[in-house]
C-alpha cells in the first residue's frame, strides 16, 4: 500500500478504495469496482501510483481514478454497464466501437457495454468516471420516451465538453460529486434523494448527448401549447407540497420534460422546477406572516414541500431578503 499525494482535483476523498504501487492489486481492486480487465504498464521499470476513490449507489457509481504512470487498459466489452469518462488532467487514447478518441479535459468519452474497448492513459491522466447500470439506463430511457426501446442504446463515443450540451452534462455530474463530497448524498443508507440523483444524472446523459435514440427524443417533443401551460401551472399549485419531479409534471401534461422546460422558459423565464420553488416559497411566506396560530419554521418548510431546512432558509432569504425565523418573529410582534 502507499500514501501518495492527492491530485489537482481530488474528488471523493472521503471514499478511498485503492492506494497502491502494486499492478496486481490495482487490477484486482479496480476490477471489482468495474469489471475484469487487462492492465499493463507502458514503460518497463515505470512506477505505479494508483489512486481510486469510489462511491456506489444502487444503479450508479462515481469514481475518481488515476494510475500515476502511463498504462494500457483492455476491458473488452463492459457487458452490464455504461461508462462516462471525464478527464480531469492528462489525456487518454480510447479505441471504442471502431473509433479512436483522444480524450482530454475538453473531450470526454462514453463507452457502451456491447462494444470492445482499449485505452492508453497518460502518466498524468486522472479521470472522473460515472458508471451506469445498463438496465437502469434503459428503464430511464423508456420513461422519457414513453415507449419501449427499439434495441440497445449506443452513444457516440466522443463527448465534446466545450459545447453547451457537453458543459451541461459535465456540470450535472460534478454537481452530484460535490453533493457527495459535501455530505448531502450517500452519507448513509440510500434513500429518495440518492435515487433521484441517480435517475436525473442518467436522464441528463440521455437528453444531452447523442445516441442511436436521440431522434426519438426529438420526435417526441411537440411544442407546449397555452392549454398545456395552464394545466402544468394548475398541477404545480395543487401539488406543490408533494415531492414533484420534472418528469411527473411533464407526464401529467403529456409532454416531454424538454418541451415543458422550453414552454416555461418562454412564459416565465423560469424552469418548471424554479417556478415550483417560487410557489413553495410564496406559500411559506404567507404562513410565516400569519399572526394567529403561528407555526414553527420547520413545520412550515415541511408543509410547503421543502425537505432540507438549510436550503429552505437560503432560498427564502434570496427571495424575500430576510430569514424565515425573523419573518415569523416580526409577524408575532406586529
Secondary structure as the mmCIF struct_conf table of DSSP 4:
data_model
#
loop_
_struct_conf.conf_type_id
_struct_conf.id
_struct_conf.beg_label_comp_id
_struct_conf.beg_label_asym_id
_struct_conf.beg_label_seq_id
_struct_conf.end_label_comp_id
_struct_conf.end_label_asym_id
_struct_conf.end_label_seq_id
TURN_TY1_P TURN_TY1_P1 UNK A 8 UNK A 9
HELX_RH_3T_P HELX_RH_3T_P1 UNK A 13 UNK A 15
STRN STRN1 UNK A 16 UNK A 20
BEND BEND1 UNK A 21 UNK A 21
HELX_RH_AL_P HELX_RH_AL_P1 UNK A 23 UNK A 33
BEND BEND2 UNK A 34 UNK A 34
STRN STRN2 UNK A 38 UNK A 41
BEND BEND3 UNK A 42 UNK A 43
TURN_TY1_P TURN_TY1_P2 UNK A 44 UNK A 45
STRN STRN3 UNK A 50 UNK A 56
BEND BEND4 UNK A 58 UNK A 59
STRN STRN4 UNK A 60 UNK A 66
BEND BEND5 UNK A 68 UNK A 69
STRN STRN5 UNK A 71 UNK A 76
BEND BEND6 UNK A 80 UNK A 80
STRN STRN6 UNK A 81 UNK A 89
BEND BEND7 UNK A 90 UNK A 90
STRN STRN7 UNK A 92 UNK A 96
TURN_TY1_P TURN_TY1_P3 UNK A 97 UNK A 98
STRN STRN8 UNK A 99 UNK A 103
STRN STRN9 UNK A 104 UNK A 104
TURN_TY1_P TURN_TY1_P4 UNK A 105 UNK A 106
STRN STRN10 UNK A 107 UNK A 111
TURN_TY1_P TURN_TY1_P5 UNK A 113 UNK A 114
BEND BEND8 UNK A 115 UNK A 115
STRN STRN11 UNK A 117 UNK A 121
TURN_TY1_P TURN_TY1_P6 UNK A 123 UNK A 124
STRN STRN12 UNK A 126 UNK A 133
HELX_RH_AL_P HELX_RH_AL_P2 UNK A 134 UNK A 145
TURN_TY1_P TURN_TY1_P7 UNK A 146 UNK A 146
BEND BEND9 UNK A 147 UNK A 147
BEND BEND10 UNK A 150 UNK A 151
STRN STRN13 UNK A 155 UNK A 155
BEND BEND11 UNK A 157 UNK A 157
STRN STRN14 UNK A 158 UNK A 160
TURN_TY1_P TURN_TY1_P8 UNK A 161 UNK A 162
BEND BEND12 UNK A 163 UNK A 163
HELX_RH_AL_P HELX_RH_AL_P3 UNK A 164 UNK A 181
TURN_TY1_P TURN_TY1_P9 UNK A 182 UNK A 183
BEND BEND13 UNK A 184 UNK A 189
HELX_RH_AL_P HELX_RH_AL_P4 UNK A 192 UNK A 208
BEND BEND14 UNK A 209 UNK A 209
STRN STRN15 UNK A 211 UNK A 211
TURN_TY1_P TURN_TY1_P10 UNK A 212 UNK A 213
HELX_RH_AL_P HELX_RH_AL_P5 UNK A 214 UNK A 220
HELX_LH_PP_P HELX_LH_PP_P1 UNK A 222 UNK A 225
HELX_RH_AL_P HELX_RH_AL_P6 UNK A 226 UNK A 239
TURN_TY1_P TURN_TY1_P11 UNK A 240 UNK A 241
BEND BEND15 UNK A 242 UNK A 242
HELX_RH_AL_P HELX_RH_AL_P7 UNK A 246 UNK A 253
TURN_TY1_P TURN_TY1_P12 UNK A 254 UNK A 254
HELX_RH_AL_P HELX_RH_AL_P8 UNK A 257 UNK A 268
BEND BEND16 UNK A 269 UNK A 270
HELX_RH_AL_P HELX_RH_AL_P9 UNK A 272 UNK A 288
TURN_TY1_P TURN_TY1_P13 UNK A 289 UNK A 289
BEND BEND17 UNK A 291 UNK A 293
HELX_RH_AL_P HELX_RH_AL_P10 UNK A 297 UNK A 303
TURN_TY1_P TURN_TY1_P14 UNK A 304 UNK A 305
BEND BEND18 UNK A 307 UNK A 307
HELX_RH_AL_P HELX_RH_AL_P11 UNK A 309 UNK A 320
BEND BEND19 UNK A 321 UNK A 322
HELX_RH_AL_P HELX_RH_AL_P12 UNK A 324 UNK A 333
#
